[in-house]
Amino acid sequence: MSRLPQRTSPLRMPLLAGAGAALVCALLAGGLALLGTQPARTIGARAPLPEAPVELARAEIPSDEPQEPAFSEGMDEDVALPGVEDAEAALNPSPEAAPVPAPVTPEAPLAGLFEPGPGGPLPIIASSGQRPDQAYAKAFDGDLDAPTIAVVIGGLGLNRALTLEAIETLPGEVTLSFVPYARDLQAWVDRARADGHEVLIELPMEPFDYPNNDPGPHTLLSDASEAENTRRLDWLLSRAAGYTGVINYLGARLGADAEALGHVFSVLETRGLTVFHDGSGRRPALASAQEMSGAQLALVDRLVDANPEASAIDNRLLELEALSLQNGTALGLGSPYPSTIENLAAWANSLPARGYQLAPASFVARQRLAAQADPES
């Protein structure tokens, strides 16, 4: 009798599949448990962070004074790395940033060295005997035995660009002379002195072709009365304060009249001012005016830029060097031409290496006065 095929129950297959799955899970769990007993490999050098903050030991500095916190609550100051703020300020300067500190100079006018004038303070000799040409002279500790050269640049204050160029480009030993009609004259004088320059004021004097060639208002005239020229001087000298002396602008006709010029020199001497003169007029008349007034007078030796070409200026500067070797001192006068300023600045830088000394005009004037007082020195 043949056997009939055995039929499988429909519930048997799912049970077998479930048992197999359970066996696989058990094997996997055992393997994971076995691996978990091995030490974990650390990657990098980072230690596990603690679950709670760790307080560090803090050293207390004993003090009787209450200690202010380094940073207060609510402070909105930015904290920057050292040097970062400095670099940013240099690259992006603020318009309100303070300028680079300038050399300190005595503020003008100094107490006791002025009286009220028609346009401002008039220079006077102090009761102590101190003169304005001493008080406002640039400090200069020069070598009395070295060949010494002084240069005055005049005509300043009318052209802003040229005036600034002269003040900022030329060394402080170059003396600067300002036109009395310049706008904001006192501010220009202060700026020049703050940059280390000695200052003169120009006095308009009558030329031969006056009035066709008119130096300007309050020109000193040869045929004016002494009272009138004194009145004009008071106006010119009260335009600013802080200058050590004056220098003529034009003036050949007045320079030929010893009596009229002598009165002008006398007024300047009583006010304690050194007189610089370019020699316009007649030298004998200038000498007589100085003798009558007792003025401290220093004459210019060369106009350095009568021809403003660079080669001509260089030649005049070489002549000043020769005169300083011959006489001990030399005094030059120039205008604020771009060629003059450029050549003069380069020439001035070369002087020390060649044994010459550039000095303020007042220093040369004092040396000459000392030589006149003691001709054998």
DABEL-V637721 format. One record per backbone hydrogen bond with DSSP energy under -0.5 kcal/mol. CO is the residue of the C=O (numbers start at 1). NH is the residue of the N-H. E is the energy in kcal/mol with one decimal. If there is no record, write none. Layout:
CO|NH|E ; CO|NH|E
This chain:
9|12|-1.5 ; 9|13|-0.5 ; 11|15|-1.2 ; 12|16|-2.1 ; 13|17|-2.3 ; 14|18|-2.2 ; 15|19|-2.3 ; 16|20|-2.1 ; 17|21|-2.1 ; 18|22|-2.2 ; 19|23|-2.0 ; 20|24|-2.2 ; 21|25|-2.3 ; 22|26|-2.2 ; 23|27|-2.2 ; 24|28|-2.3 ; 25|29|-2.7 ; 26|30|-2.3 ; 27|31|-2.1 ; 28|32|-2.5 ; 29|33|-2.3 ; 30|34|-2.2 ; 31|35|-2.5 ; 32|36|-2.3 ; 33|37|-0.7 ; 34|37|-0.8 ; 35|38|-1.9 ; 42|44|-0.5 ; 45|47|-0.5 ; 53|55|-0.5 ; 60|62|-0.7 ; 72|75|-1.7 ; 78|80|-0.6 ; 81|84|-2.0 ; 81|85|-0.6 ; 83|87|-2.3 ; 84|88|-2.3 ; 85|89|-2.5 ; 86|90|-2.0 ; 87|91|-2.2 ; 88|92|-2.5 ; 94|97|-1.9 ; 110|113|-2.0 ; 113|124|-1.5 ; 115|122|-3.8 ; 120|117|-1.7 ; 122|115|-2.0 ; 126|129|-2.1 ; 130|126|-2.6 ; 131|134|-1.2 ; 131|135|-2.5 ; 132|136|-2.6 ; 134|137|-0.5 ; 140|142|-1.1 ; 142|144|-0.7 ; 143|146|-1.1 ; 147|357|-2.2 ; 148|330|-1.3 ; 149|359|-2.6 ; 150|332|-2.9 ; 151|175|-1.9 ; 152|154|-0.6 ; 152|334|-2.8 ; 153|177|-2.9 ; 154|336|-0.7 ; 156|179|-2.7 ; 158|160|-0.6 ; 159|163|-2.4 ; 160|164|-2.6 ; 161|165|-2.2 ; 162|166|-2.1 ; 163|167|-2.3 ; 164|168|-2.7 ; 165|169|-2.2 ; 166|170|-1.4 ; 171|174|-2.1 ; 172|198|-0.5 ; 175|153|-2.5 ; 176|200|-2.3 ; 177|156|-2.0 ; 178|202|-2.6 ; 179|182|-1.6 ; 182|185|-0.9 ; 184|188|-1.9 ; 185|189|-2.6 ; 186|190|-2.7 ; 187|191|-2.3 ; 188|192|-2.6 ; 189|193|-2.4 ; 190|194|-2.5 ; 191|195|-1.5 ; 192|197|-2.5 ; 193|196|-1.6 ; 194|103|-0.8 ; 198|176|-2.7 ; 199|244|-2.5 ; 199|245|-0.7 ; 200|178|-2.3 ; 201|247|-1.7 ; 202|204|-0.5 ; 203|249|-2.4 ; 204|220|-2.6 ; 205|251|-0.6 ; 206|253|-1.0 ; 206|254|-1.9 ; 207|210|-1.3 ; 209|212|-0.8 ; 209|213|-1.7 ; 212|214|-0.7 ; 213|215|-0.6 ; 216|219|-0.9 ; 220|206|-2.0 ; 225|229|-2.6 ; 226|230|-2.2 ; 227|231|-2.3 ; 228|232|-2.3 ; 229|233|-2.4 ; 230|234|-2.5 ; 231|235|-1.7 ; 232|236|-2.3 ; 233|237|-3.1 ; 234|238|-1.1 ; 236|239|-1.0 ; 237|240|-0.5 ; 244|274|-1.5 ; 245|201|-1.7 ; 246|276|-2.9 ; 247|203|-2.5 ; 249|205|-2.4 ; 251|255|-2.6 ; 253|256|-1.2 ; 254|257|-1.5 ; 255|282|-1.1 ; 256|258|-0.8 ; 257|261|-2.5 ; 258|262|-2.2 ; 259|263|-1.8 ; 260|264|-1.7 ; 261|265|-2.7 ; 262|266|-2.1 ; 263|267|-2.1 ; 264|268|-2.0 ; 265|269|-2.3 ; 266|270|-2.3 ; 267|271|-1.0 ; 268|273|-2.1 ; 269|272|-1.7 ; 270|125|-0.6 ; 272|133|-2.0 ; 274|246|-2.3 ; 274|276|-0.5 ; 275|298|-2.5 ; 276|248|-1.1 ; 277|300|-2.9 ; 282|286|-2.1 ; 283|287|-2.5 ; 284|288|-2.3 ; 285|289|-2.5 ; 286|290|-2.2 ; 287|291|-2.2 ; 288|292|-2.6 ; 289|293|-1.8 ; 290|294|-2.6 ; 290|295|-0.6 ; 295|297|-1.2 ; 296|275|-3.0 ; 298|277|-2.0 ; 302|304|-0.7 ; 302|333|-2.1 ; 303|306|-0.8 ; 306|308|-0.6 ; 309|313|-2.3 ; 310|314|-2.4 ; 311|315|-1.7 ; 312|316|-2.0 ; 313|317|-2.2 ; 314|318|-2.0 ; 315|319|-1.8 ; 316|320|-1.8 ; 317|321|-1.8 ; 318|322|-2.1 ; 319|323|-2.4 ; 320|324|-2.2 ; 321|325|-1.8 ; 322|326|-2.0 ; 323|327|-3.3 ; 324|328|-1.5 ; 328|148|-2.4 ; 330|150|-2.6 ; 331|301|-3.1 ; 331|302|-1.4 ; 332|152|-2.5 ; 333|304|-2.3 ; 333|305|-0.6 ; 334|154|-2.8 ; 335|337|-1.5 ; 337|341|-2.5 ; 338|342|-2.4 ; 339|343|-2.3 ; 340|344|-2.7 ; 341|345|-2.2 ; 342|346|-1.9 ; 343|347|-2.6 ; 344|348|-2.6 ; 345|349|-1.6 ; 346|350|-0.9 ; 347|350|-0.8 ; 347|351|-0.7 ; 348|351|-0.8 ; 348|352|-0.5 ; 350|354|-0.7 ; 351|354|-1.4 ; 351|356|-2.0 ; 352|355|-1.4 ; 355|147|-0.5 ; 357|149|-3.0 ; 360|363|-0.7 ; 360|364|-1.4 ; 361|365|-2.3 ; 362|366|-2.3 ; 363|367|-2.1 ; 364|368|-2.3 ; 365|369|-2.3 ; 366|370|-2.4 ; 367|371|-2.1 ; 368|372|-2.3 ; 369|373|-2.2 ; 370|374|-1.6 ; 374|377|-2.1
